[in-house]
Amino acid sequence: QSMQPWALAVALSVPKPQTGVVLDLSLLQQAVQQGKQTAGLETVDEQVGIFYKLSMREQVILLEDVLRQTGQLPQLFARMHDAYLARDLAALERMSDDQQALGNQALGKKLAQQLLHQRNPRMVARMEPYLKSGKAFIAIGALHLPGKTGVLNLLAKKGYRVSVVY
């Protein structure tokens, strides 16, 4: 009852982890167990603040969109997982765009702008010291990678060599 609509929308729109632990936390736990230095590229406030800035009406629209799409989400997650494993970032980006088109267009564009396009330059700027020091392992969401404003393109523009690792 005390949960804001955006938080419920986010909770309902992410797949349940099959291992019981989300990938981000699993990677962090492994790094800590191995004695690796860890750091975040963003604060929780920077990530969650995007949703807190939504009006109550926008939060309700977001929740309504998620509720309408709930039945389609397991298939979407399966297709996105397959695309991720195939390293097909363009397919991931298309699926995200297609999913966004099913809901409120204006809100979808606003969230894509704030959740991806505006965050990517900040993440690139914050990862640079780690990249320059060498031997850095940086984990970010796959949807941050592709596109003109994606992290891979931004890194390439800064002179970094970007390649797929198998």
N, C-alpha and C positions, 0 to 999 in steps of 0.2 A: 504494500500500500504506500510505502514511503519512497519507492523507486520512481525516478523520473522516467517519462516516456522514452527518452533517447536511450537510457540504460537498458530498459526492457527490449527495445528494438535491437540493440547491439547483441544482447544476450541471446535473443531468438534467431539472429541472423548469422551466427557462427556455428560451424559444425562442432558437435561434441567430440572432444579428443578421444581417440580410440585407446590410447594408453592411460588416460586419466590425467595426463599432464600436457599442457599446451607446449608446442614446439619451442617457443621463446624461453619458457621456464626450463625445459629439458636441456637446451643448449647452455643456458646459464649455469645450471647445476653441474653439467659435465665439465665446464670450464673451471668452476670453483673446485671441484674434486681433483682436477689435474693441476691445481695451483696456478692457473693462468690469471693474468690481470684482466679485469673486466671493467667496462664502462658503458654508459648509455649514451646514445646519440641525441636523445630527447628526454625531457622530464615527463612524468605522468601528467602534470598540470598542462604541459604543452599539448599532449595528445588528447586528454579528456576535455581541456578547455574549449576545443572546437565544438563539442556537443553542448557544453554549458552556455555557449554564446547563441545557440539556436533559440528562437522564440518558442513559447509553449505551443503555438499553432504549428510551427515547423516540426517540433518533436512529435506531435500527434500525427501529422501527415507521414512522417518517417515510420512510426509504429504501424499505422494503417497499411502502408506499402509493404512492410515486412510481413504483416499478418496475411495479406492477400497472396503473398508469394511463398508462404511457409511450405506448402505442398510440393513446390518445385525445387526447393533448396537442396534436398539430398542428391537429386540428379545433377544439379548445377555443381555442387561440391565435388561429386565424382568426376565430372568432366574437367573441372579446374585442376583436380589432383592429377588426372591423366596428362593434361597439358603441361603441368608443372614438371612431372616426371619426364616428359618428352622434351623438356626445355623449350617449349613453344610459348615464348612470352607474348608474341603477337596474338595467339589464340586466347591467352589469359586476359589480355587487354580487351579483345573483342567481347568475350563473355561478360566481363565487368561492364562494358558499355551497353551490351544487350540487356543485362539485368537492370541497369540504371534506367534504361528506356521504358521498362515495365512500370515504373513508379512515376512520381511527380517529377517532371522534366527539370523544372527550375531548381527544385531542392536537390535533385541528383547532381546537377552540374555544380551547384554551390558546394556540396559535400565533396565531390571529386576534386574541385579546385582546392579546398581547404585541407582535405585528408591526404591528397597526393601531391598535386602540383606545387603548392606553397611550402610543403614540408621538405620536398626533395632537395632544394638548394641548401637549406639549413643542415640537413643530414650530410650532404656532401662536404660542406664547410667543416663540420665537426669530425668527419672521418679522416680528413686530410692529414692531420698530425699523426694519426695511427698508420696511415698508408705510407707516409714519408719515413716513419721509423722502421718500417718493414715487418714482415711476418705477422701481419694483422689478419684476423678472421673477423669479418663484419657480417652480421646477419640482419637483414631487413625483410619486410614483406615483399613478395614477388611482384605485386602490382606497382611497387615503387621503381622497378627496374626499367620497363620499356617506355618508348615514346620520346618525343622531343624534349619534354621536361623530366624524363626519367633519369634515374641516378646513373645508369650506364652511359647515356648520352652526355650528361653533365660532366662525368669523369673523363670521357674521351675528349671533350672540348677543353679540359684542363691539361690535356697531354698524357693522360694515363692510358696505358694499353689495356683494353678490356677484352677478355676472352672467356670462353666456356671451359670449365674444369670438369673433367669426367672422373 
